Amino acid sequence: MRRADRLFQIVQHLRARRLTTAAQLAQWLSVSERTIYRDVRDLSVSGVPVRGEAGVGYELDKSYHLGPIMFTPEEIAAAVFGLRMVEAFAGPDLTPHVRSALSKIALALPAERRSEIEATRLFVPPFAADRKAWECIGPLRQAVTQRIKVDIEYANEANQSSRRIIRPLGLYFWGKVWTLAAWCELRNDFRHFRLDRITLLAPTGQAFAEEPDKSLERFLEMITKRRG
């Protein structure tokens, strides 16, 4: 990566976060922390309002603005491919917004480069998506966002059904299978559910409060310990 590109990336990372450490920047940009310290110093000297210090973290003054962002061909390919993944696998409530998002990306490009969006040869065939899971994603995503309990009927691997009230915490896509991380009130414990095995889904309208011992962070912490 050219130094000018690296300096631009540093500014972009600082714009996107409240506080960023030199270690994080070094990892993301594949350089040493010493290089980051030097780059941040040079940005400050050149007039970029970087605040903070080595060992603590850096932030960019919120009043600082860059001109229009220019996408690289690789960034265009990544954005188009990601949006096509959303279109194929992320459910009907997000699918209509894919074209709108692609249009906004096109508007950020010079007119002579807008054809690069359609020229990207990265495709996601929609026939691989499980339609039952696809239809569950929208209601579950809203329930996760709004913290609404959900009433589900679920069939396990032996095709035995159970009815339960759950607190939906997060959705995960594993290539072909969507799963839901949740707190199950029937089992009084964390569970994950394959969306293609949910046979009945009904938001209860009952909100739940965030509780540290029943949170997604706690669930992920327990999974990490089991695998460690």
C-alpha positions as CSV (number, residue, x, y, z in Angstrom):
1,M,0.0,0.0,0.0
2,R,1.3,3.4,-0.9
3,R,1.9,5.8,2.0
4,A,-0.6,8.3,0.7
5,D,-3.2,5.5,0.6
6,R,-2.3,4.4,4.1
7,L,-2.7,8.0,5.5
8,F,-6.1,8.2,3.8
9,Q,-7.1,4.9,5.4
10,I,-5.9,6.1,8.8
11,V,-8.2,9.2,8.5
12,Q,-11.1,7.0,7.4
13,H,-10.7,4.7,10.4
14,L,-10.5,7.7,12.8
15,R,-13.6,9.2,11.2
16,A,-15.6,6.0,11.8
17,R,-14.7,5.5,15.5
18,R,-14.7,7.5,18.7
19,L,-11.3,6.2,19.8
20,T,-8.8,4.1,17.9
21,T,-5.5,2.8,19.2
22,A,-2.2,2.6,17.3
23,A,-2.3,-1.2,17.8
24,Q,-5.7,-1.5,16.0
25,L,-4.5,0.7,13.1
26,A,-1.3,-1.3,12.8
27,Q,-3.3,-4.5,12.6
28,W,-5.8,-3.3,10.1
29,L,-3.1,-1.7,7.8
30,S,-0.5,-4.5,8.3
31,V,2.3,-2.1,9.5
32,S,4.1,-1.6,12.7
33,E,2.9,0.6,15.5
34,R,6.0,2.7,15.1
35,T,4.8,3.4,11.5
36,I,1.4,4.4,12.8
37,Y,2.9,6.8,15.3
38,R,4.9,8.5,12.5
39,D,2.0,8.7,10.2
40,V,-0.3,10.2,12.8
41,R,2.4,12.8,13.7
42,D,2.7,13.7,10.0
43,L,-1.1,14.0,9.6
44,S,-1.1,16.4,12.6
45,V,1.7,18.5,11.2
46,S,-0.2,18.7,7.8
47,G,-3.2,20.1,9.5
48,V,-5.4,17.1,10.1
49,P,-6.9,17.6,13.6
50,V,-5.9,14.3,15.3
51,R,-6.3,14.3,19.0
52,G,-4.9,11.7,21.5
53,E,-1.5,10.2,22.2
54,A,0.5,7.0,21.9
55,G,-0.6,4.3,24.3
56,V,-4.1,5.8,24.8
57,G,-5.7,6.2,21.4
58,Y,-6.5,8.7,18.7
59,E,-9.7,10.4,17.6
60,L,-10.5,12.9,14.8
61,D,-12.1,16.3,15.5
62,K,-15.7,15.9,14.5
63,S,-15.6,19.2,12.6
64,Y,-13.1,17.8,10.1
65,H,-14.5,16.8,6.7
66,L,-13.0,15.2,3.6
67,G,-14.1,15.7,0.1
68,P,-16.2,13.0,-1.8
69,I,-14.9,9.5,-1.2
70,M,-13.4,7.7,-4.2
71,F,-13.9,3.9,-4.3
72,T,-11.2,1.6,-5.6
73,P,-12.3,-1.1,-8.1
74,E,-11.8,-3.7,-5.3
75,E,-14.0,-1.7,-2.9
76,I,-16.7,-1.5,-5.6
77,A,-16.5,-5.3,-6.2
78,A,-16.7,-5.9,-2.4
79,A,-19.7,-3.6,-2.0
80,V,-21.6,-5.1,-5.0
81,F,-20.9,-8.7,-3.9
82,G,-22.0,-7.9,-0.3
83,L,-25.3,-6.3,-1.5
84,R,-25.9,-9.3,-3.8
85,M,-25.5,-11.6,-0.8
86,V,-28.1,-9.5,1.1
87,E,-30.4,-9.7,-1.9
88,A,-30.1,-13.5,-2.1
89,F,-30.0,-14.5,1.6
90,A,-31.1,-11.7,4.0
91,G,-34.9,-11.8,3.6
92,P,-37.6,-10.0,1.7
93,D,-37.7,-6.9,4.0
94,L,-34.1,-6.0,3.0
95,T,-34.1,-7.1,-0.6
96,P,-35.9,-4.0,-2.0
97,H,-33.3,-1.8,-0.5
98,V,-30.4,-3.4,-2.4
99,R,-31.0,-1.5,-5.6
100,S,-31.4,1.7,-3.7
101,A,-28.0,1.2,-2.0
102,L,-26.3,0.3,-5.3
103,S,-27.7,3.5,-6.8
104,K,-26.2,5.6,-4.0
105,I,-22.9,3.9,-4.5
106,A,-23.1,4.8,-8.2
107,L,-23.8,8.4,-7.3
108,A,-20.6,8.5,-5.3
109,L,-18.6,7.6,-8.5
110,P,-17.7,9.8,-11.5
111,A,-20.1,9.1,-14.4
112,E,-17.4,7.4,-16.4
113,R,-16.9,4.8,-13.6
114,R,-20.5,3.9,-12.9
115,S,-20.5,1.0,-15.3
116,E,-18.0,-0.8,-13.0
117,I,-21.0,-1.7,-10.7
118,E,-22.7,-3.7,-13.4
119,A,-19.4,-5.0,-14.7
120,T,-18.5,-6.8,-11.4
121,R,-18.5,-10.5,-12.2
122,L,-19.4,-11.7,-8.7
123,F,-22.8,-13.3,-8.4
124,V,-24.9,-14.9,-5.6
125,P,-27.5,-17.3,-7.1
126,P,-30.7,-17.0,-5.0
127,F,-31.8,-20.6,-5.5
128,A,-29.4,-21.7,-2.7
129,A,-31.4,-19.8,-0.1
130,D,-33.8,-21.8,2.1
131,R,-37.2,-20.1,1.6
132,K,-38.5,-21.0,5.0
133,A,-35.5,-19.4,6.7
134,W,-35.6,-16.5,4.3
135,E,-39.2,-15.6,5.4
136,C,-38.3,-15.8,9.1
137,I,-35.3,-13.4,8.8
138,G,-37.4,-10.2,8.6
139,P,-39.6,-10.7,11.6
140,L,-36.7,-12.0,13.7
141,R,-34.4,-9.1,12.7
142,Q,-37.1,-6.7,13.8
143,A,-37.6,-8.6,17.1
144,V,-33.8,-8.5,17.7
145,T,-33.6,-4.8,17.1
146,Q,-36.7,-3.9,19.1
147,R,-36.1,-6.5,21.9
148,I,-39.4,-8.2,21.5
149,K,-40.0,-11.7,22.8
150,V,-41.0,-14.3,20.2
151,D,-43.3,-17.3,20.4
152,I,-41.9,-20.2,18.2
153,E,-42.6,-23.8,17.5
154,Y,-39.3,-25.6,16.8
155,A,-38.5,-29.0,15.4
156,N,-35.2,-30.6,16.5
157,E,-33.0,-33.0,14.6
158,A,-35.3,-35.9,15.5
159,N,-38.2,-33.8,14.2
160,Q,-39.7,-33.5,17.7
161,S,-41.5,-30.2,18.1
162,S,-41.6,-27.9,21.2
163,R,-43.3,-24.6,21.8
164,R,-41.3,-21.9,23.6
165,I,-41.0,-18.2,24.3
166,I,-37.5,-16.8,23.5
167,R,-35.6,-13.6,23.6
168,P,-34.0,-13.2,20.2
169,L,-30.4,-11.8,20.5
170,G,-28.7,-12.1,17.1
171,L,-28.8,-13.7,13.7
172,Y,-25.9,-15.6,12.1
173,F,-25.4,-16.9,8.6
174,W,-23.2,-19.9,8.1
175,G,-23.0,-20.1,4.3
176,K,-26.2,-22.1,3.8
177,V,-27.9,-22.1,7.2
178,W,-29.2,-19.2,9.3
179,T,-29.3,-19.6,13.1
180,L,-30.8,-17.5,15.8
181,A,-29.0,-16.9,19.2
182,A,-31.6,-16.5,21.9
183,W,-32.4,-16.8,25.6
184,C,-35.0,-19.6,25.9
185,E,-37.5,-19.1,28.7
186,L,-38.6,-22.7,28.6
187,R,-35.0,-24.0,29.3
188,N,-34.0,-20.9,31.2
189,D,-30.7,-20.9,29.3
190,F,-29.1,-19.8,26.0
191,R,-30.0,-21.7,22.9
192,H,-29.4,-21.4,19.2
193,F,-32.1,-22.3,16.6
194,R,-31.9,-23.1,12.9
195,L,-34.3,-20.9,11.1
196,D,-35.3,-23.7,8.7
197,R,-36.6,-25.7,11.6
198,I,-38.9,-23.0,13.0
199,T,-42.4,-24.1,12.0
200,L,-44.3,-21.3,13.7
201,L,-43.2,-17.8,14.5
202,A,-45.2,-15.1,16.2
203,P,-43.8,-11.9,17.9
204,T,-45.5,-11.6,21.2
205,G,-45.4,-7.8,21.4
206,Q,-43.8,-8.1,24.8
207,A,-40.6,-6.2,25.2
208,F,-37.7,-7.4,27.2
209,A,-35.0,-5.4,29.0
210,E,-31.3,-6.0,28.3
211,E,-29.9,-8.2,31.2
212,P,-26.1,-8.8,31.4
213,D,-26.5,-12.5,32.2
214,K,-29.0,-13.0,29.3
215,S,-27.2,-10.9,26.7
216,L,-25.6,-11.7,23.3
217,E,-22.2,-10.7,24.8
218,R,-22.7,-13.3,27.6
219,F,-23.8,-15.9,25.1
220,L,-20.7,-15.3,22.9
221,E,-18.4,-15.4,26.0
222,M,-19.8,-18.8,27.0
223,I,-19.3,-20.2,23.5
224,T,-15.8,-18.9,23.4
225,K,-14.9,-20.6,26.7
226,R,-16.4,-23.9,25.6
227,R,-14.4,-23.9,22.4
228,G,-11.2,-22.8,24.2
